[in-house]
Amino acid sequence: MAQNKVDVLLVGAGVMSATLGSLLAQLDPSLKIAMVERLSKVAQESTHSLNNAGTGHAGYCELNYTPQQSDGSVRIERALEINGAFEMSLQYWSYLVEQGVLPAPEGFINPICHQSFVWGEADVEFLRKRYAALRRHHLFEEMEYSEDHAVLRRWMPLVMKHRDASQAVAATRVQHGTDVDFGFLTRKLVQSLKKHPAFDLELCHTVVGMKQRDDGRWQVRVKDNRTDQTATIDAGFVFLGAGGGALPLLQKSGIPEARGYGGFPVSGQWLICKNPDVVKRHCSKVYGKAAVGAPPMSVPHLDARIIDGEQALIFGPFASITTKFLKQGSALDLFASLKSSNLGPMLAVARDNPDLARYLISEAFQSHKERVATLRNFYTEAREEDWELASAGQRVQIIKGSEEEGGKLEFGTEIVTARDGTLAALLGASPGASTSVQAMIEVIERCFGPQMKTAGWRRKMKMMIPSYGESLDENVALLHEVRRRALATLRLGGSGRPG
Ligand SMILES: Cc1cc2nc3c(=O)[nH]c(=O)nc-3n(C[C@H](O)[C@H](O)[C@H](O)COP(=O)(O)OP(=O)(O)OC[C@H]3O[C@@H](n4cnc5c(N)ncnc54)[C@H](O)[C@@H]3O)c2cc1C
């Protein structure tokens, strides 16, 4: 190991660790930072371009962020929150592009129109209400809505081709939606960190254990996967940004805050289009409604992507059953995570979610023909031979103890921190990479509280993220200002506000 004593140890080389490392190095370039990754390259798990959908989640098209209530009304709070969080990512990436830390934005972020699409009277009614609720808010002021087949044919020609003219359909669109290549972004963030003399990246090294000393510092045991030799890193602060591997490490840390957490892994699969003529006919992200019993992140979508500068088209995700916590993990992961403190919540979740179990089983055993039939809800002319199945990343959903139900399955992300601020872990995976900047700022606020209160760090935060400390949800003028800058710097929508 190049450094045995560090201020900050980042476990995992995905978008979360890379973002935290980048923010901390900006705030205090003298910090000694090490990043340890078990695989031989950076960003090979969920952050890899083809392991996630690359949607810059901003609440524009994802219908699961605006659930319908039993009285028919539509709640928009989560969409507002996610939109505000994504604006923080856009501001930080803009700053890094302006500083020359990140390369030309086209390499990692591209404007791709975000659309929601539904059919059938009930879902049309839902989308109409969703639009009415969102459109009133300045964060969503550019959203458009239509039920007119002719308009929708212009918005999404592939989806509307040969569609029954009598079918009730509706769509919304936001033209400055984005596609983000999180794999590319992460590689560039890590490359820029490598330019700091106080940064060290150790690939092919797995964190296998950790213990806190009486003085609060962590002794982290790291195994070199090529030689099986172990070494110890002495770290003042540890971030468990290990994706699906964060829960087992959190359990190993032994901090009381880890008690009761369990994980429920869900793997995903995509249909990837192999026919270039079809790929070039679809230029937006079209999100539909999730099937009954489906976990919220299994909303089907037909997605135009830009990966390594090339246009791609994917449909999915199809969920599946797995016991692995990482795509390149072990089938024993789930069983190894069972502890006396989380067994109750895990069993309660198994008991209370029969629809989810039924859904996962039915998804897992679908044939190619059946998957293409689902795709035909979005693209009526889809041919089986144009699409092939590929594995996406793993998500480990959080299971938590709950007084009423005994255990609860959560679909968001959660930051767990030690009371003394020397360790933090990120659990869960939604909305994920898009909100990495806000999530990592939360880690810094919780674990670097005294430094964050200094004038120097506060000034730097404002420089990097002008809306830091303010609410874009409430401040219209500030939203317009930061959005105009981000859209121009990241070349997402011309030089002014779209629309
Ligand atoms: C199917 C799917 C679709 C998604 N779509 C989107 C989307 O459209 N938009 C979006 O914003 N987000 C999306 N996400 C979520 C997003 O991909 C994740 O939130 C994000 O990539 C997580 O980053 P991470 O750094 O926490 O984890 P990861 O990228 O998984 O990185 C964790 C790293 O830690 C390493 N590691 C694990 N254990 C150890 C150990 N013991 N020692 C050393 N290293 C270790 C792993 O090898 C890995 O490289 C999607 C996820 C999935 C699965």
The ligand as a Tripos MOL2 file, in Angstrom:
@<TRIPOS>MOLECULE
LIG
   53    58     1     0     0
SMALL
NO_CHARGES

@<TRIPOS>ATOM
      1 C1        -30.5710   -1.5910  -12.9950 C.3       1 LIG1
      2 C2        -30.1500   -0.2640  -12.4160 C.ar      1 LIG1
      3 C3        -30.5320    0.9210  -13.0230 C.ar      1 LIG1
      4 C4        -30.1460    2.1470  -12.4700 C.ar      1 LIG1
      5 N1        -30.4810    3.2930  -13.1320 N.ar      1 LIG1
      6 C5        -30.0700    4.4790  -12.6510 C.ar      1 LIG1
      7 C6        -30.3390    5.6630  -13.3750 C.ar      1 LIG1
      8 O1        -30.9350    5.6320  -14.4410 O.2       1 LIG1
      9 N2        -29.9200    6.8380  -12.8330 N.ar      1 LIG1
     10 C7        -29.2700    6.8990  -11.6500 C.ar      1 LIG1
     11 O2        -28.9480    7.9960  -11.2150 O.2       1 LIG1
     12 N3        -28.9890    5.7900  -10.9470 N.ar      1 LIG1
     13 C8        -29.3550    4.5760  -11.4280 C.ar      1 LIG1
     14 N4        -29.0580    3.4370  -10.7490 N.ar      1 LIG1
     15 C9        -28.4030    3.5280   -9.4410 C.3       1 LIG1
     16 C10       -26.9100    3.7940   -9.5860 C.3       1 LIG1
     17 O3        -26.3460    2.9420  -10.5520 O.3       1 LIG1
     18 C11       -26.2530    3.5830   -8.2330 C.3       1 LIG1
     19 O4        -26.9340    4.3250   -7.2500 O.3       1 LIG1
     20 C12       -24.8140    4.0340   -8.2070 C.3       1 LIG1
     21 O5        -24.0900    3.5840   -9.3170 O.3       1 LIG1
     22 C13       -24.1930    3.5150   -6.9210 C.3       1 LIG1
     23 O6        -22.8610    3.9110   -6.8650 O.3       1 LIG1
     24 P1        -21.9380    3.3900   -5.7200 P.3       1 LIG1
     25 O7        -20.6510    4.0850   -5.8800 O.co2     1 LIG1
     26 O8        -22.6380    3.4990   -4.4110 O.co2     1 LIG1
     27 O9        -21.8280    1.8050   -5.9610 O.3       1 LIG1
     28 P2        -21.0900    0.9510   -7.0840 P.3       1 LIG1
     29 O10       -21.0220    1.6200   -8.3910 O.co2     1 LIG1
     30 O11       -21.7260   -0.3980   -7.0520 O.co2     1 LIG1
     31 O12       -19.6180    0.8720   -6.5480 O.3       1 LIG1
     32 C14       -19.2680    0.1750   -5.3860 C.3       1 LIG1
     33 C15       -17.8510   -0.3240   -5.5590 C.3       1 LIG1
     34 O13       -17.4070   -0.8810   -4.3300 O.3       1 LIG1
     35 C16       -16.6240   -2.0300   -4.6090 C.3       1 LIG1
     36 N5        -16.5920   -2.8580   -3.3990 N.ar      1 LIG1
     37 C17       -17.6090   -3.5600   -2.8470 C.ar      1 LIG1
     38 N6        -17.2030   -4.1850   -1.7290 N.ar      1 LIG1
     39 C18       -15.8920   -3.8570   -1.5580 C.ar      1 LIG1
     40 C19       -14.9130   -4.1930   -0.5910 C.ar      1 LIG1
     41 N7        -15.2030   -4.9880    0.4480 N.pl3     1 LIG1
     42 N8        -13.6600   -3.7070   -0.7440 N.ar      1 LIG1
     43 C20       -13.3390   -2.8920   -1.7880 C.ar      1 LIG1
     44 N9        -14.2400   -2.5490   -2.7430 N.ar      1 LIG1
     45 C21       -15.4960   -3.0210   -2.6220 C.ar      1 LIG1
     46 C22       -17.3520   -2.6630   -5.7830 C.3       1 LIG1
     47 O14       -16.5130   -3.5320   -6.5090 O.3       1 LIG1
     48 C23       -17.7530   -1.4330   -6.5930 C.3       1 LIG1
     49 O15       -16.7960   -1.0750   -7.5510 O.3       1 LIG1
     50 C24       -29.3920    2.1880  -11.2770 C.ar      1 LIG1
     51 C25       -28.9820    0.9910  -10.6760 C.ar      1 LIG1
     52 C26       -29.3370   -0.2220  -11.2420 C.ar      1 LIG1
     53 C27       -28.8520   -1.4850  -10.6120 C.3       1 LIG1
@<TRIPOS>BOND
     1     1     2 1
     2     2     3 ar
     3     2    52 ar
     4     3     4 ar
     5     4     5 ar
     6     4    50 ar
     7     5     6 ar
     8     6     7 ar
     9     6    13 1
    10     7     8 2
    11     7     9 ar
    12     9    10 ar
    13    10    11 2
    14    10    12 ar
    15    12    13 ar
    16    13    14 ar
    17    14    15 1
    18    14    50 ar
    19    15    16 1
    20    16    17 1
    21    16    18 1
    22    18    19 1
    23    18    20 1
    24    20    21 1
    25    20    22 1
    26    22    23 1
    27    23    24 1
    28    24    25 2
    29    24    26 1
    30    24    27 1
    31    27    28 1
    32    28    29 2
    33    28    30 1
    34    28    31 1
    35    31    32 1
    36    32    33 1
    37    33    34 1
    38    33    48 1
    39    34    35 1
    40    35    36 1
    41    35    46 1
    42    36    37 ar
    43    36    45 ar
    44    37    38 ar
    45    38    39 ar
    46    39    40 ar
    47    39    45 ar
    48    40    41 1
    49    40    42 ar
    50    42    43 ar
    51    43    44 ar
    52    44    45 ar
    53    46    47 1
    54    46    48 1
    55    48    49 1
    56    50    51 ar
    57    51    52 ar
    58    52    53 1
@<TRIPOS>SUBSTRUCTURE
     1 LIG1         1 GROUP 0 **** ****
